[in-house]
Amino acid sequence: MLGPLPRLHQVVLVLASVIVFVGLGVWVGAHPQIPVVVSVGAMLGAALAMAASWLLLHQPHQHQRRLAQRAHSRRRGH
C-alpha cells in the first residue's frame, strides 16, 4: 500500500524484504531451542517475504479505478 512506485523502487523493496525475512528465518532455524531446520526457516522466511512484498506493493482495484477515471477526465478536458 505504498502507492505507485517506479519499477526500480519496487524491485529494491522486494529484494530488501526477501533478505530480511530469509535472514530472520535462518536465524530462527539456527536456534537450538526452536526445533526448526535452517533450510525450513529460510523457506518460511521467503514465503513471508513474498506475502509482505505483495501486501506492500498491492493497490486496491477501487484505487486503480479512481486513478484511471481521473486520467480519463483530464484527457477529455473536464
C-alpha positions as semicolon CSV with decimal commas, in nm:
position;residue;x (nm);y (nm);z (nm)
1;M;0,000;0,000;0,000
2;L;0,292;0,233;-0,064
3;G;0,132;0,371;-0,375
4;P;0,256;0,366;-0,731
5;L;0,632;0,328;-0,717
6;P;0,880;0,320;-1,004
7;R;0,984;-0,031;-1,106
8;L;1,336;0,009;-0,958
9;H;1,194;0,100;-0,618
10;Q;0,957;-0,196;-0,630
11;V;1,245;-0,432;-0,705
12;V;1,456;-0,285;-0,424
13;L;1,165;-0,318;-0,181
14;V;1,107;-0,682;-0,275
15;L;1,477;-0,768;-0,252
16;A;1,506;-0,597;0,087
17;S;1,207;-0,783;0,225
18;V;1,340;-1,115;0,091
19;I;1,680;-1,055;0,252
20;V;1,528;-0,955;0,585
21;F;1,273;-1,235;0,607
22;V;1,507;-1,509;0,483
23;G;1,769;-1,384;0,729
24;L;1,514;-1,399;1,010
25;G;1,412;-1,749;0,902
26;V;1,772;-1,868;0,904
27;W;1,828;-1,705;1,242
28;V;1,521;-1,872;1,392
29;G;1,614;-2,205;1,232
30;A;1,966;-2,187;1,374
31;H;1,850;-2,159;1,736
32;P;1,870;-2,491;1,918
33;Q;1,568;-2,407;2,140
34;I;1,334;-2,397;1,842
35;P;1,320;-2,730;1,655
36;V;1,328;-2,588;1,301
37;V;1,590;-2,672;1,042
38;V;1,775;-2,376;0,889
39;S;1,655;-2,457;0,537
40;V;1,292;-2,476;0,654
41;G;1,334;-2,142;0,830
42;A;1,476;-1,990;0,512
43;M;1,185;-2,125;0,305
44;L;0,930;-1,993;0,555
45;G;1,112;-1,659;0,551
46;A;1,097;-1,647;0,171
47;A;0,724;-1,721;0,176
48;L;0,666;-1,447;0,433
49;A;0,879;-1,209;0,226
50;M;0,669;-1,269;-0,083
51;A;0,348;-1,214;0,113
52;A;0,485;-0,897;0,272
53;S;0,606;-0,767;-0,065
54;W;0,268;-0,829;-0,223
55;L;0,091;-0,651;0,061
56;L;0,328;-0,354;0,039
57;L;0,304;-0,314;-0,338
58;H;-0,059;-0,417;-0,398
59;Q;-0,304;-0,143;-0,483
60;P;-0,675;-0,200;-0,431
61;H;-0,877;-0,217;-0,752
62;Q;-1,100;0,069;-0,643
63;H;-0,796;0,297;-0,608
64;Q;-0,677;0,200;-0,956
65;R;-1,023;0,269;-1,097
66;R;-1,025;0,620;-0,946
67;L;-0,680;0,692;-1,092
68;A;-0,794;0,575;-1,435
69;Q;-1,108;0,790;-1,415
70;R;-0,901;1,097;-1,322
71;A;-0,662;1,037;-1,610
72;H;-0,954;0,987;-1,849
73;S;-1,126;1,307;-1,736
74;R;-0,800;1,504;-1,773
75;R;-0,763;1,381;-2,129
76;R;-1,116;1,489;-2,216
77;G;-1,051;1,833;-2,069
78;H;-1,307;1,824;-1,784
